[in-house]
Amino acid sequence: MKRLLISTAAALAVSFAGAASAADYPDRPVSLMVAYSPGGATDFQARIVTMVAANEGYLGQPIVIINKPGAGGKVGWNHFASKAKTDGYEMGAYNVPHFIAQSIKFKTKYNVDNLEPIANWGADPAVFVVSKDSPFNSMADVVAWTKDNPGKLTVSGAGLYVGHHIAFLQIQKGTGVNMKYVPHKGGAPALKSVLGGQVKAGVNNLSDAYRSRDSLKILGIADLQRDKDFLPDVPTFKEQGYDVDDSSVNFRGIMVRKGTPQPVIDLLAAKVPEMFKNKRVAKQMKNGGSPIRIMTRDQVKAMWAKRQEFLKGLLAGL
């Protein structure tokens, strides 16, 4: 009986401590791990959508960005899923289809079952780009040259089984030509390799390409319709006769590790989407060519589950 009372008291103490912690949360700055390089689309957008976090009505504390790039996001997400604290003070930025596709193709420490979505801030389609001085002016030019030079068209992207790679695989299959994919440690270095002439072409985010549009030719967008806000003159691949859909569109948002107290998750799920809706945030995102698509926690959970099943079939086919 004495042992039972001690155990019960200990359990109640832990319970009350957790409740008190959740009630006071957050009482200090919160970190957001970005699994890609500084300057890339995810990093660029994460800094914008979190810039009002310390304001009254949101979290009341600043969000500090911590970059852990490498292996197309695997380095950062493996670290986050295994070592990040579950007290709500260490959050992570997710990229879909990236982390889901990687968890399907590789042995990773992260998957849809050990991460908890909070909210989604944007959806960024993949685009096919070449430098301004490239001889290619259309995807037809790219396909014709590659048919005569199989395997010699080098195409950069932000790692393996990220949205860029999935778009590349679809483009290669849809065009019927053999290209060479060159993975990088994020969208920023992948785009620099196009601008610097280290590769002949690249698959990148619409937002990154938009910000560098004066130095690029953007030949196609991997979506079901043109982007009327930022790239109205760029045709989709389907418009050009190639079977490439929107499977590689990059959804971005915030997550925490499984085991984070539910009251903390509930608070974040209520406050974070409102933070994304801020007028200053919307203006900065538009100025940076970054499409916004705000989704609640429940909507993201449904999206994750749907993409998980879809990607299993897609990746098996590719």
C-alpha positions, 0 to 999 in steps of 0.5 A: 500500500505504501509503495502504491501511494508513493507511485500515485503521488509521483505520477500526480507530481509529474502530471501537475508539472506537465500541466503547469509547464503547458500553462506557462508555455512559452516562457522563453524563445522557441527554436525552429529547425530547418533541414536545409541551407540558409538562403534556400526557399524553406529557410527564406520562408521560415524566417518570414512566417515566424517574424511576428511570433513574439507579438502579442496575440501569437506566441509572445516569444521569438522563434529562432531558426536553426539550420541543419542541412545535409543529404536533402534534409535527412541530416536535420530530420534524423536529428530532430526525430531522435534528439529534439526535446518534446517540451514544445521549445524545439520545433521543426520545419517539414517539407512534403513530399520530401520527408515522407518520400525519404522515409519510404525509400530509406531507413530514416529515424523520421516518418509520419508516425513519430512527428506531429504537424502543427500547421502548413504555411505554403505550397511551392511547385517545382520548375525546370530552369536553365541559365539566361545564356543557355541555348535552350528556350523551351522544354522541346529544345531540352528534349531534342538536345538530350535525345542526341546526347543521352545522359549528358544533360546534368540537372541539379536539385536539392537532394534525393527523394525531395520534391525536386528529385520526384519532379525530375523523375517524372520529367525524365519519364514524361519526356522519355529522355535520359538525364543525369540528376545531381543532388545538392545540400538544398535549393540554394546551392542547387540553384547556384550550380545552374547560375554558375554553369556547373550543371546545364539545368536544374529543378528548383522551387518556384519561389527560389527561381522567381527571386532569381528570374532575371538570371534564369529561363524558367521553362516549365512548371510541375503543377496542374495549372500555371501560377497566375500570381508569379509566373503567368507566362510559364507553361505547365509540363502538361501544356507542353505535352509531358505527363508531369502532375503536381506530385512534387509540389512542396508543402511547408509547415511546422511540426513537433516530435511525438510525445509533446504535451497535448496542451502545448500542441493545441496552443501551437495549433491555434496560434501558428496558423494565425501567425501565418495570416498576418498582413506583414507576413503575407506581404513579405511572402508575396514580395519573395515570390512565395505562394501561401497555402495555410492549413490547420493541424487537422488538414495537414494530418489528412494531407500527410496521410494522403501523400503517404499512400500516394507516394508509396505507389508513385515511387514504386512506379518510378 
